[in-house]
Amino acid sequence: MTVADESSGTRYFDCAVSEGIAGERTWLRQADGTRDRLRVDRWLGTSLADGDSEFDSRVADKCCGPTVDLGCGPGRLVHRLMGKGIAALGVDHSDQAVAMTRARGGVAIRRSLFDRLPGEGRWRHVLLLDGNIGIGGDPDRVARRAYELVATGGSVIVEIDSGLTGLWRGAARVETRSTHGEWFPWARVGIEYAIELADKAGLNHHHEKICGRVLMELTGR
């Protein structure tokens, strides 16, 4: 099995969204053989499921100042925050994601979250939703990088995998019934590992369940 580098993980988004828009059922296959349904409608902000809009609203309500959304996808949170009068920036490695965010009237740039970003150390909040703590297969590195972007008194708001307690790390790919993408590094973070990660970094943490999804907020001590 050949695992692509971090930048090719953009195909995770591009493939899933393209197939989802076309009406194809889409899954994330892990190298251990398990797979989970990808909620493309949730990413797009078109979900009619109970709780999805409420979850996004509750996340937005936690943001009281300039916010950067890492792995913003099609920009549903950027758009929601701007509608509340909050300055927001989407960051994504996918051209398609950036174009979709901008088409909604949001501000987004195509860049790796590990590259130099605007406003380093001055953001009030950093968002890591939809499993984005697992980008590149290294959640510790992603969490450290996110906290580098935050101003004193700010926070990192992370969605935690509600179906997991520890850590899964390995290769994953997007699949439909008839096609699949290439393998890329990914990680899934459960609540116990998230608490351990925060403690190792010397951060305060608070978590809550919202509409069946787990959200953790990390702040300095």
C-alpha positions in Angstrom: 0.0 0.0 0.0 1.3 3.4 -1.0 0.3 6.3 1.3 0.3 9.7 -0.4 1.8 12.7 1.3 -0.2 15.2 3.3 -1.0 17.5 0.4 -2.7 14.7 -1.5 -5.2 14.4 1.4 -7.0 17.2 -0.3 -8.5 14.6 -2.6 -10.3 13.3 0.5 -12.4 16.4 0.3 -12.6 16.8 -3.5 -13.5 13.1 -4.1 -16.1 12.9 -1.3 -17.8 16.2 -2.2 -17.9 15.4 -5.9 -19.4 12.0 -5.4 -21.8 13.3 -2.7 -23.0 16.1 -5.0 -23.6 13.5 -7.7 -25.7 11.5 -5.2 -23.3 8.7 -4.6 -23.0 7.1 -1.2 -19.5 7.8 0.1 -17.4 6.2 2.8 -14.1 6.6 4.5 -12.2 3.3 4.4 -9.5 2.8 7.0 -6.5 0.6 6.3 -7.6 -1.9 8.9 -10.7 -2.7 6.7 -13.3 -0.7 8.6 -15.3 2.0 6.9 -17.6 4.8 8.0 -20.2 6.7 6.0 -19.1 10.2 5.1 -21.8 12.8 5.8 -21.2 15.0 2.7 -24.4 16.8 3.2 -23.2 17.9 6.6 -19.9 19.3 5.1 -21.9 21.2 2.5 -24.3 22.6 5.1 -27.3 21.1 3.3 -28.1 18.4 5.9 -31.7 18.1 6.9 -30.9 15.8 9.8 -31.9 16.9 13.3 -29.1 18.6 15.1 -26.6 19.4 12.3 -27.6 23.0 12.0 -28.0 23.3 15.7 -24.4 22.0 16.2 -23.0 24.6 13.8 -25.0 27.3 15.5 -23.6 26.3 18.9 -20.1 26.3 17.6 -20.6 29.8 16.1 -22.0 31.0 19.4 -18.7 30.1 21.1 -16.8 32.5 18.8 -16.7 36.0 20.0 -13.8 37.4 17.9 -11.7 36.8 14.8 -11.8 33.1 13.9 -9.8 30.9 11.5 -11.3 27.6 10.4 -8.6 25.0 9.5 -9.7 22.6 6.9 -12.8 24.8 6.2 -14.2 22.7 3.4 -17.0 24.5 1.6 -17.0 27.2 4.2 -20.3 26.7 6.0 -18.8 27.9 9.4 -17.0 30.8 7.7 -20.2 31.9 6.1 -22.2 31.5 9.4 -19.6 33.5 11.4 -19.5 36.3 8.8 -23.3 36.4 9.0 -22.9 37.2 12.8 -20.5 40.0 12.0 -17.4 38.0 13.1 -14.2 38.2 11.0 -13.5 34.7 9.7 -10.9 33.1 7.5 -11.1 29.6 5.9 -7.9 27.7 5.3 -7.9 24.6 3.1 -5.5 22.7 0.8 -8.2 22.1 -1.7 -8.8 24.5 -4.6 -12.4 23.2 -4.7 -13.0 24.0 -1.0 -11.6 27.5 -1.3 -13.7 28.2 -4.4 -16.9 26.9 -2.7 -16.2 29.1 0.4 -15.6 32.2 -1.7 -18.8 31.4 -3.7 -20.7 31.7 -0.5 -19.2 35.1 0.1 -16.6 33.9 2.6 -12.9 34.6 2.8 -10.6 31.6 2.2 -7.0 30.9 1.2 -5.5 27.7 -0.3 -2.7 26.7 2.0 -1.5 24.0 4.4 -2.3 24.7 8.0 1.4 24.2 8.7 2.4 27.0 6.3 2.7 30.6 7.4 -0.8 32.0 7.8 -2.3 35.5 8.2 -2.7 36.7 11.8 -0.5 34.1 13.4 -0.8 34.4 17.2 -3.7 37.0 16.9 -6.8 34.8 16.3 -9.4 34.7 19.1 -10.5 31.2 18.0 -9.3 28.4 15.8 -11.7 25.8 14.6 -10.9 22.1 13.9 -14.2 20.5 13.0 -15.4 17.4 11.1 -12.4 15.3 12.2 -9.8 17.8 11.1 -7.7 17.2 14.2 -6.7 14.1 12.2 -5.2 15.9 9.2 -1.9 14.4 8.2 -2.3 11.5 10.7 -0.6 13.5 13.5 -3.2 15.1 15.9 -0.5 16.2 18.4 1.2 18.3 15.7 -2.1 19.7 14.4 -3.2 20.7 17.9 0.2 22.4 18.6 0.0 24.2 15.3 -3.6 25.4 16.0 -2.6 26.8 19.4 0.3 28.7 17.8 -2.3 30.7 15.9 -4.3 31.8 19.0 -4.0 35.1 20.8 -3.6 35.2 24.6 -6.9 34.4 26.1 -8.1 32.7 22.9 -9.2 29.1 22.3 -9.0 26.1 19.9 -12.4 24.5 19.3 -12.0 20.8 18.3 -14.6 18.3 17.3 -13.8 14.9 18.8 -14.7 11.5 17.4 -17.8 10.5 19.3 -17.4 6.8 18.4 -13.9 6.4 19.8 -12.2 6.8 23.2 -8.5 6.5 22.3 -6.5 7.2 19.1 -6.7 5.5 15.7 -3.9 6.5 13.2 -3.2 5.1 9.8 -4.0 5.2 6.1 -7.5 6.0 4.8 -9.2 6.6 1.5 -12.6 7.8 0.2 -14.7 5.1 -1.5 -18.0 4.9 -3.3 -19.7 1.7 -4.6 -17.8 1.9 -7.8 -14.6 4.1 -7.2 -12.0 4.9 -4.6 -9.4 7.5 -4.1 -5.8 7.1 -3.1 -4.6 6.3 0.5 -3.6 9.3 2.7 -2.5 9.6 6.3 -5.3 10.2 8.8 -6.1 10.0 12.5 -9.3 9.8 14.6 -9.2 11.2 18.1 -11.5 10.0 20.9 -12.2 11.9 24.2 -9.6 10.0 26.3 -6.8 10.7 23.9 -7.9 14.3 23.5 -7.7 14.9 27.2 -4.3 13.3 27.3 -3.2 15.5 24.4 -4.4 18.7 26.2 -2.7 17.7 29.4 0.6 17.0 27.7 0.4 20.5 26.0 -0.4 22.1 29.4 -3.8 23.4 28.2 -7.1 23.6 30.0 -9.9 21.7 28.4 -13.7 21.5 28.5 -15.8 19.2 26.5 -19.5 18.8 26.0 -21.8 16.7 23.8 -23.9 18.7 21.4 -26.6 17.0 19.3 -24.7 13.7 19.7 -21.3 15.2 18.7 -18.4 15.9 21.1 -16.8 19.4 21.2 -13.7 20.3 23.2 -12.4 23.8 23.8 -8.7 24.2 24.6 -7.4 27.3 26.4 -4.1 28.3 28.1 -3.5 27.9 31.8 
